[in-house]
Amino acid sequence: MEPFRCLPDYGGRCLTSLLGVLQAKRTASDAPLGDVTKRIRGSRGIVLVVLDGLGAQQLSVRAELAPTLSHAQLEPMTSVAPSTTATALTSLTTGAVPGIHGIAGYRILVGDDVLQTLRWTVEGSDAASRFPPESIQPITPQLHLDGAPVPYVAKELFRTSSFTRAHLRGCRYLGSDDPPSMVATAVTAAMESRFVMVYHDGIDKTAHHTGLGDAYDAAIMEAEMMVADLRRQLPDDVAVVVTSDHGQVAGGPSELSLGQAGLAHVAFMSGEGRFRWLHAHPGEAHDLLDHVQNDLGDSAWLFSKRQAIAEGLFGDIDDVVSDRLGDVAVLPHGNDFMADPKEPKESRMKSRHGSLTEAEMLIPLIVL
């Protein structure tokens, strides 16, 4: 039976709302995340920790491994569509939906090229000079508060990346490469600023490389220790809020594939394995959709571009962002994925995300 399709709750209980609520400290009656507002009321400051790749479902079934995180959970939020890092983190920091901020996927069509948005490359080559991040993602991130840039603690490796320019410009970037130094840096920053962000990628990186087994459990326990240490070292009047960008599904061995008749209508692909865009040859989009429905209709949610926009997957959408989408979207609802011949490394991933299953879309919301 087809699983429940979990759509983004834009404007409501979605990560697009979180920064505005935390920074403004609005009253419970006018905040889309009123339970958070109640929990942080009276706090002098807030440290927001983003644990990449930790879904609400994955945390719930491992509650005994992460008691600090588990005991302070509120009702989960939704991620965005696609439920992928580049899109979700940009929605978090800008407060904008993907259809407005423009990073509407892991790989998006820009002009005649497919831009990989995390590394900001086209066919493996740096594309920052051709596609300046500020032009691809024009929305100003919500990373100034009280007239000063928000401190952002993350790996030094990411400081100068084009994706950082796209979704973090304006912050005060504080490079820290391991959990203990992240905690120390965040504690120091919280003495000077009433809002600090911390980004930790260890859970997601482990999941992709090894799956959702013992190493994933260990990565969650490491994050639990980091958050617990942070809570212990911060003053009582500084709240710690923890969330994520997306969840995970185990990487099944099964690849969804079109028959030869359908592939004949495909000019190229974009997106990623759990949210694959098929780009048709000119004039062949309708025929392509027919073949996709016939070949893959039992294994995936299928959308034409028009249907995906009408369903509100990307929220409100600008024409320039609409042009970055493909003609037919394939979103597997099992553990399958759809491979792109130009992305051979993707087939080796042990877990994935991007689709609309609850495992991928529901993210934890925790207030300590």
C-alpha positions in Angstrom: 0.0 0.0 0.0 1.2 3.5 -0.8 2.5 5.2 2.3 1.2 8.6 3.6 2.5 11.5 1.6 3.9 14.1 4.0 3.7 17.6 2.4 5.6 20.6 3.7 3.6 22.8 6.2 4.9 26.1 4.8 3.9 29.0 7.0 3.0 26.6 9.8 4.9 23.9 11.6 7.8 23.9 9.1 11.5 24.8 9.4 10.8 27.9 7.2 9.1 29.4 10.3 11.7 28.6 12.9 14.2 31.4 12.8 11.6 34.1 12.7 10.0 32.6 15.9 13.3 32.2 17.7 14.7 35.6 16.9 11.5 37.6 17.4 10.3 35.7 20.5 6.7 36.4 19.4 3.8 35.5 21.7 2.3 32.0 21.5 -0.9 33.4 20.0 0.8 34.8 16.9 3.6 32.3 16.4 3.3 29.3 14.0 5.4 27.4 16.6 3.6 28.5 19.7 4.9 25.6 21.9 8.5 26.7 21.1 7.6 30.3 22.0 6.3 29.2 25.4 9.4 27.2 26.2 11.9 30.0 25.3 9.9 32.8 27.0 12.1 34.5 29.5 15.4 33.3 28.0 18.2 35.8 27.7 19.6 34.0 24.6 19.1 31.0 22.3 21.6 28.6 20.7 20.1 26.8 17.8 21.7 23.4 16.9 21.1 21.9 13.5 21.9 18.2 13.3 22.0 17.4 9.6 20.3 14.1 8.8 18.5 13.4 12.0 14.8 12.7 11.3 12.1 12.7 14.0 11.4 9.0 13.3 15.0 8.0 13.5 15.4 9.8 16.8 12.2 8.3 18.3 13.2 4.7 17.7 16.6 5.4 19.3 15.4 7.3 22.3 17.5 5.3 24.7 20.7 6.4 22.8 19.9 10.1 23.1 18.0 10.7 26.3 18.8 14.5 26.5 17.4 15.0 23.0 14.5 12.6 23.3 13.1 13.8 26.6 12.8 17.4 25.4 11.1 16.7 22.1 8.1 18.8 21.0 5.8 17.9 18.1 7.9 17.4 15.0 8.1 19.9 12.1 8.2 19.3 8.4 11.1 19.8 6.2 10.7 21.3 2.7 10.5 19.7 -0.7 12.8 18.3 -1.8 13.8 17.1 1.7 17.5 17.6 0.9 20.2 19.6 2.6 20.8 22.4 0.1 17.1 23.3 -0.2 16.3 22.8 3.5 19.2 24.8 5.0 18.5 27.7 2.7 14.8 27.6 3.7 15.9 27.6 7.3 18.2 30.6 7.1 16.1 32.7 4.8 12.7 31.8 6.1 11.7 31.5 2.4 10.1 28.6 0.6 12.2 26.8 -2.2 10.1 28.4 -4.9 11.2 31.8 -3.8 14.8 31.4 -2.6 15.6 29.3 -5.7 17.8 26.5 -4.5 15.0 24.1 -5.3 17.0 20.9 -5.2 20.4 19.2 -5.0 20.9 19.6 -8.8 18.9 22.3 -10.6 18.7 23.5 -14.2 20.2 26.9 -14.6 20.1 28.0 -18.2 21.4 25.0 -20.2 23.4 23.6 -17.3 22.7 21.5 -14.3 24.1 23.1 -11.2 25.1 20.9 -8.2 24.2 23.3 -5.4 26.2 21.9 -2.5 29.6 22.0 -4.3 28.4 24.7 -6.7 29.7 22.8 -9.7 28.6 22.0 -13.3 29.9 18.6 -14.5 32.5 18.7 -11.7 33.9 22.2 -12.4 33.5 25.2 -10.2 30.6 27.4 -11.4 30.7 30.3 -9.0 32.0 32.8 -11.6 29.3 31.8 -14.1 26.5 31.5 -11.5 27.2 33.8 -8.6 25.5 32.4 -5.5 23.8 35.8 -4.8 22.1 35.6 -8.1 20.9 32.1 -7.8 19.7 32.7 -4.2 18.8 36.4 -3.9 16.9 36.3 -0.6 18.8 37.9 2.3 19.4 35.3 5.1 17.9 36.1 8.5 21.4 36.2 10.0 21.5 39.7 11.4 20.1 40.5 14.8 20.3 43.6 17.0 22.3 45.2 14.2 25.0 42.5 14.3 25.8 39.4 12.3 24.6 36.1 13.9 27.5 33.8 15.0 27.4 30.6 13.1 29.5 27.6 14.2 30.4 25.0 11.7 33.4 23.2 10.1 36.1 25.5 8.8 35.9 23.5 5.5 32.6 25.1 4.7 33.5 28.8 5.4 34.4 29.9 1.9 32.1 27.6 -0.2 29.7 29.0 -2.7 26.8 27.3 -0.9 27.8 29.1 2.2 27.7 32.4 0.2 24.2 31.4 -0.9 22.6 30.6 2.4 24.8 32.0 5.1 26.0 35.4 3.8 25.9 38.0 6.4 26.6 35.7 9.4 29.8 35.8 11.6 31.3 32.4 10.6 33.1 30.6 13.4 35.1 27.6 12.1 35.2 24.6 14.5 36.0 21.1 13.3 34.9 18.8 16.1 32.1 18.6 18.7 34.1 19.8 21.7 35.4 22.8 19.9 31.9 23.6 18.5 30.6 23.6 22.1 33.4 25.8 23.4 33.0 28.2 20.5 29.2 28.3 20.8 29.4 29.0 24.6 31.8 31.9 24.0 29.6 33.3 21.3 26.5 33.1 23.4 28.1 35.4 26.0 28.2 38.1 23.3 25.1 37.4 21.2 21.6 36.5 22.2 21.2 34.2 19.1 23.8 31.6 18.0 23.6 28.8 15.4 25.6 25.6 15.4 25.6 23.2 12.4 26.8 19.6 12.8 27.0 17.3 9.7 28.2 14.1 11.3 24.9 12.2 11.4 24.1 12.8 7.8 27.6 12.0 6.6 27.6 8.7 8.5 24.2 7.7 7.2 25.2 8.2 3.5 28.4 6.3 4.0 27.3 3.4 6.2 23.5 3.4 6.4 21.3 3.4 9.5 23.1 0.8 11.5 25.7 0.8 14.3 27.7 3.7 13.0 24.6 5.8 12.6 23.7 5.0 16.2 27.2 6.1 17.3 26.8 9.4 15.3 23.6 10.1 17.1 25.2 9.4 20.5 28.0 11.7 19.6 25.5 14.5 18.8 23.7 13.7 22.0 26.9 14.2 24.0 27.6 17.5 22.2 24.2 18.9 22.9 24.3 17.7 26.5 27.7 19.3 27.0 26.4 22.5 25.4 23.5 22.6 27.8 25.7 22.0 30.8 28.2 24.8 29.9 25.6 27.4 29.0 23.9 29.6 31.7 20.4 28.5 32.6 18.8 31.5 31.0 20.2 30.6 27.5 17.9 28.1 25.8 19.2 25.3 23.5 16.9 24.5 20.6 17.7 21.5 18.4 16.4 20.6 15.0 17.4 19.1 11.7 17.0 19.6 7.9 15.6 16.2 6.9 15.4 12.6 7.9 16.6 9.4 6.1 15.5 6.2 4.6 17.7 3.1 4.3 19.3 2.8 0.9 17.6 -0.1 -0.7 19.4 -1.9 -3.6 16.5 -1.4 -5.9 16.8 1.2 -8.7 13.7 2.5 -10.4 14.1 2.6 -14.1 12.1 3.5 -17.2 11.8 1.2 -20.1 13.6 2.0 -23.3 10.5 3.6 -24.8 10.3 6.0 -21.9 14.0 6.7 -21.8 13.8 7.7 -25.4 11.9 10.8 -24.3 14.5 11.8 -21.6 17.1 14.4 -22.7 18.8 14.5 -19.2 18.1 14.4 -15.5 18.5 16.6 -12.5 17.5 16.5 -8.8 18.6 13.4 -6.9 17.7 9.7 -6.5 14.8 10.3 -4.1 13.5 13.4 -6.0 14.5 12.8 -9.6 13.6 15.3 -12.3 13.3 14.0 -15.9 13.8 16.6 -18.6 12.1 15.7 -21.8 13.1 16.5 -25.3 11.3 19.5 -26.7 7.6 18.7 -27.2 7.8 15.3 -25.6 6.9 16.1 -22.0 3.4 14.7 -22.2 4.6 11.4 -23.8 7.3 11.1 -21.1 4.7 11.5 -18.3 2.6 8.7 -19.9 5.5 6.3 -19.9 6.6 7.2 -16.4 3.1 6.6 -15.1 3.0 3.3 -16.8 6.4 2.1 -15.7 6.8 3.6 -12.2 3.3 4.5 -11.0 3.2 1.7 -8.4 6.6 2.6 -6.9 6.7 6.4 -6.7 4.7 9.6 -6.4 4.8 11.1 -9.9 4.3 14.8 -10.8 4.4 16.8 -13.9 6.0 20.2 -13.3 2.5 21.8 -13.3 1.2 19.2 -10.8 4.2 19.7 -8.5 3.7 23.4 -8.4 -0.1 23.1 -8.0 0.4 20.7 -5.1 2.4 23.4 -3.3 5.6 21.3 -3.1 7.7 24.4 -3.4 5.4 27.0 -1.9 4.8 30.1 -3.9 7.1 30.0 -6.9 8.8 32.6 -9.2 9.0 32.0 -12.9 12.8 31.9 -12.8 12.7 29.1 -10.2 10.0 27.2 -12.2 12.4 27.2 -15.1 14.9 25.3 -12.9 12.6 22.3 -12.5 12.2 19.4 -14.9 9.2 18.1 -16.8 8.4 15.0 -14.7 9.3 14.4 -11.0 9.8 10.8 -9.7 9.6 10.5 -5.8 10.0 6.9 -4.6 7.9 6.0 -1.6 9.7 2.8 -0.7 13.4 2.6 -0.2 14.1 2.8 -3.9 15.9 5.5 -5.8 16.2 6.5 -9.5 19.7 6.7 -10.7 21.2 9.3 -13.0 24.0 8.1 -15.3 25.8 11.3 -14.6 25.8 10.7 -10.9 27.4 7.3 -10.4 28.5 7.9 -6.8 24.9 8.3 -5.8 24.3 4.6 -6.3 26.8 3.8 -3.6 24.9 5.7 -0.8 23.7 3.5 2.1 20.9 5.9 3.0 19.1 8.7 1.1 16.5 11.4 1.4 14.6 13.9 -0.8 11.1 12.4 -1.1 7.9 13.0 0.8 7.8 10.0 3.2 7.4 10.8 6.9 10.8 9.3 7.6 12.4 12.0 5.3 10.0 14.9 5.9 9.5 14.9 9.7 12.3 16.6 11.7 12.7 16.9 15.4 12.0 20.1 17.4 13.7 20.0 20.8 13.9 22.8 23.5 16.3 22.4 26.4 
